[in-house]
């Protein structure tokens, strides 16, 4: 279902090159999981970390995803990470959270991503979030 939402999204549909990558559906399937959604939301709310921080280690150790990332050129890797950022936004919006325009560090958590968009519930007073999009 996340694949349909990705194609329908204004940003998502700008990544036909990424969607055509072998095994990119494995990335969409990875994020189409309620337990991972919960961990992404908890990462923002309870741990004051970017949403991607809640699942990035598991994403990077997924054999199919790891194989995909291993063969990407530097340009393709940038596009791939941007597409992951769109997926994270779609997931967080499903949970009533929107991007803050700030990016947070994934240093020490991730091999492939350095920063990621931060998200907040628009009805909740802001804390010291430094929000990010995947890069």
C-alpha positions in Angstrom: 0.0 0.0 0.0 2.9 2.3 0.7 4.0 1.9 -2.9 0.7 3.3 -4.1 1.0 6.3 -1.7 4.6 6.9 -2.9 3.5 7.0 -6.6 0.5 9.3 -5.7 2.6 11.7 -3.7 3.8 14.9 -5.4 7.4 14.3 -4.3 7.3 10.5 -4.6 6.3 10.5 -8.2 9.5 12.5 -8.9 11.6 9.3 -8.2 10.8 6.9 -11.1 14.5 6.2 -11.3 14.5 5.0 -7.7 11.3 3.0 -8.1 12.9 1.2 -11.0 15.9 0.1 -9.0 16.0 -3.6 -8.4 14.6 -4.5 -5.0 13.4 -1.0 -4.2 10.0 -2.6 -3.3 11.9 -4.3 -0.4 12.4 -0.8 1.0 8.7 0.1 0.6 7.8 -3.2 2.2 10.2 -2.6 5.0 8.5 0.7 5.9 5.0 -0.7 5.4 5.0 -2.2 8.9 3.1 -0.9 11.9 5.7 -1.9 14.4 8.3 0.2 12.5 5.8 3.1 12.3 5.5 2.9 16.1 9.3 3.0 16.6 9.6 5.9 14.2 7.0 7.9 16.1 8.5 6.9 19.5 11.9 8.0 18.2 10.6 11.6 17.8 8.3 11.8 20.8 10.2 9.8 23.5 13.8 9.9 22.4 14.1 13.3 20.7 15.7 11.7 17.7 14.7 11.8 14.0 12.0 9.3 13.0 14.4 7.5 10.8 16.6 6.8 13.9 14.0 4.4 15.1 14.5 2.0 12.2 17.7 2.9 10.4 20.0 0.2 11.9 17.4 -2.5 10.9 17.0 -0.9 7.5 20.8 -1.0 6.8 21.2 -4.6 8.0 18.3 -5.9 5.8 20.2 -8.1 3.3 18.1 -7.0 0.3 18.4 -3.3 1.2 22.1 -3.7 1.9 22.7 -5.4 -1.4 20.8 -2.6 -3.2 22.9 0.1 -1.4 26.2 -1.7 -2.1 25.8 -1.3 -5.9 24.5 2.2 -6.1 26.6 4.9 -7.7 27.1 8.1 -5.6 24.4 9.9 -7.6 22.0 7.0 -7.2 22.7 6.8 -3.5 21.7 10.5 -3.1 18.4 9.8 -5.0 17.8 6.6 -2.9 18.3 8.5 0.4 16.0 11.3 -0.8 13.3 8.7 -1.7 13.7 7.2 1.8 13.0 10.7 3.1 9.8 10.8 1.2 8.8 7.4 2.6 9.5 8.6 6.1 7.4 11.7 5.6 4.5 9.6 4.3 4.7 7.3 7.4 4.9 10.2 9.8 2.0 12.1 8.2 -0.1 8.9 8.6 0.5 9.4 12.4 -0.5 13.1 12.4 3.1 14.4 12.5 4.5 16.9 10.0 8.0 18.0 9.1 9.5 20.8 11.2 12.0 22.0 8.5 14.8 21.0 10.9 17.2 18.1 10.5 18.6 15.9 13.2 21.8 13.9 13.3 22.0 10.1 12.7 25.7 10.1 13.5 26.6 6.9 15.4 23.4 5.2 14.3 23.7 5.0 10.5 26.3 4.1 7.9 24.4 5.6 5.0 22.4 8.5 6.4 23.9 11.4 8.2 20.9 13.6 8.9 17.1 13.2 8.7 14.0 15.4 8.8 12.5 15.9 12.2 8.7 15.6 12.8 6.3 17.0 15.3 2.6 16.8 16.0 1.3 20.2 15.0 -1.0 20.2 18.1 1.9 19.6 20.5 4.0 22.5 21.7 7.5 22.4 20.2 10.4 21.1 22.2 14.1 21.3 21.3 13.7 19.2 18.2 16.2 19.5 15.4 14.2 17.9 12.6 15.7 16.3 9.4 15.1 14.7 6.0 17.1 11.6 5.0 20.5 12.2 3.5 
